[in-house]
Amino acid sequence: MTENDYFLAWGIYAFAAFGCLMVWLRLTTWIWRWLRQPLRLVMAVVLFTPTIVDPGKDMFAPAVAMTALDILFKDAGHALPAMSDLAMYSLVALVLYVIYALIRWPIERSSRARREEQAARDEALTKAEADQRRRDEPDEPFGSADRFGRTPPQPTPPSPAGRMRVEPRL
């Protein structure tokens, strides 16, 4: 295998593994977040972990493919190093994720408490504004503007010259 073939094979594998990871991300969207993120991390580690094939030529292969092929063809020559690489990278990734989660957890708790406090403040403010509007409304239901903002017509005072003429409405 020439160097160009080697890089071409890794490029094709990386493209296919990225596609598989995108499908996995889509399949795990419905899961609870604290379970979804470690599952996604483990899948990324499984897909993208390399293992050495030939130490003399410094050639690598995907660890999951190497393990699967060695088990399939009953050749245990490279399966154990590939599985140990997978286990080591998985352990390191999960430890880093646990550290990340432990740092993120108190930050999220404080931001959630802040949001709940702000929502309670907003609710109390809107209730106070509604009470103020209710107090400011006049007691006469027909004395002020109606709900469309129109004011009722005011009756005109009688003319000083005498009696006003009354005409029927049509």
N, C-alpha and C positions, 0 to 999 in steps of 0.2 A: 504494500500500500504506500503510495507516494504521499508526500506532505499535502499536496493539493486535495487528494482523495480524503485524507484524514480530516482536513478542515471542512471539506464539503459534507462529509458524514456528520461531523459535529454540528454544522450549521443546520442541516436537515433535522437532526435530533432536537436541537434547541428550539427550532420552529414548531415541531410537533409537540414537544414537551410544554411549550408556552400555550399552545392550543388546548392541550389536556388540562393545564392549570386553569385556563379561562373557563372551561366547562366545569371543572371542580368548584371554582368560585361561584358559578351560577347555581350549581346543585346545592351548595351549602348556604344559600341566602336565607332560607327559612329557619335555620337553626339558631338557638339562643347564642348571643354574641360571645359569651365566655367559653363556649364549646366550639363555635364556628372558627374563631381565630386560631386556636391551636391545631385544629384539623387542617386548616389551610396551610399553616406553617409546616406541618408534617408532610403534607402532599408536595409542597415546594421542595423540601429537603429530599424526599424520595426521588422526585423527578430530576433534580439538578445536581445531585451528589456524584462526583467523579471518583473513580478508583483506578489505581495504576494497573496496567496490563503487563507491560514489559519494562522493568526498571532500567534496563540497559538502553532502550531507545526513548525512554521518557514519554511513553504513550499512555493515554488515559482512555477510559470508556465509562459510560454511565453505570453506576453501581447496581441499580435495579435490573438493568438489562443483563449485566454480567452475572448476577446471581440467578436470574431466571433461566438464562441459557445453560449455566453450569448445572443447575438442578434438572433441567429438561433433558440434557444429554448425559446425565449421571457422571459428570466430571467435577470432582470436588476441589480441583486445583486452585481456582480463583474465587470460589464462592465464599469461603470464610473471610478472606481479607475484604471482599466487597461488603459482606454483611457487617463486619466490624467498622468499616468506614461509614456505612449507613447509620449504625448505632451511635458512633461518636458524633457525627454531624447532627443527628437528631437530638442527642442529649444536650449538646452545646446550644442548639437553636431553642430548645424548650427552656433551658435555664435562662437564656437571655429574654425569652418571652415572659417568664415568671417575674423577672426583675422589672421589666417594662410594665407588666400588669400591676405589680405592687406599687410602683411609682404613680401610675395613672389612677389607681383606685381612690386614694384620699382627695385627689384633685377633682375627680368626678363627683364625689360625695359633697364636697363644699360647693361646687357649681350648681348641683341639684338643689341643695338647701337654699342657695342664693336665689335661684329661679322661683322656688316655692314661696320664699319670703316676698319677692317682688310681686308675684301673682296675688298673694294675700293683701299686700299694700294696694295694688291696683283695684282689687275687688272692694276693699274698704273705701277707697276714694270714690269709686263709682256709686257705691251705696250712699255715701255722704252727699254726693252731688244730687242724687235722686231725691233724697230727703229734703235737701235745700230747695229744689224745684217744687216739691210738693208743698212746702211751707210758703213759698212765694206766690203760689197760685191763689187767686181770689176765691172767696167762698161762694160767690154767685156764679152759677153755671152758665147763665146767659148774659152776664154783664161784660164780659171781655171778648177778646177775639176767639173765633172758633178754631178748630184744629187745622184749618187751612190758612190761618193767618188773616182772615177777613174780619173786619170789625162790623158789628151790626149798625144799620143806619140809625142815627139819632133823630128823634122827633123834633120838628121845627116848632118854635114857640108861636103862639097865635099873634097875628098882626094887631097892632094897637088900634087900628081903625074900626074894628068891630069883629063881627062874627065871620069865621072863615067859611068858605063855600066847600061843601063836601060833594065829591063826584064819585059815582059808583065805579068799581073796577070792572073791567071787561075780561 
